[in-house]
């Protein structure tokens, strides 16, 4: 993706409060423990979105040989998608796969 800014940073999850370490192989964009993200980007990694609402995971969709987590911003209502990470909680991924988004 040509407008992708690589940001693989440690952060404290705004939803569950856990310390989240960098992913190591690509940019970390959500919490692997609760799967929540934050609405901070317009283009991946740019940190230019002023919304900053919590992105609630509401579903899953197949993407190549992996899956994308479907999010809905709790503040502005915008839908967003992120590719799941290898260390995501698979029990939560399975639960999301049962939901209609």
C-alpha positions, 0 to 999 in steps of 0.5 A: 500500500503506497500510503502506508506509514510503518508504525509498530509501536508499544501502547497501552490498550484504551479498552482493556488497559493491557500493555501491548508490545510491537508486533515485529513483522508489520505494524501493530494496529490493535490489541491482541488481547481484546482486539480493540483498536483506536481511530487515529489514522486516515491512511494507515500509520499517519496518525492524522485522524482527530476522532480518536474513538475506540474501534470496537471489533464487530465481525470478521471477513476472509482476506487472502490466507488470513482474516480482517477484523471489522470495526465500528468506531464507538465515537463517529460510527465509521467502519474500519478493517484491520488484518488480524495478527498472529498473536490475536486471541483466537477465541475472540476471533472465533466469537467474532466469526459467529457474529453478523457485522 
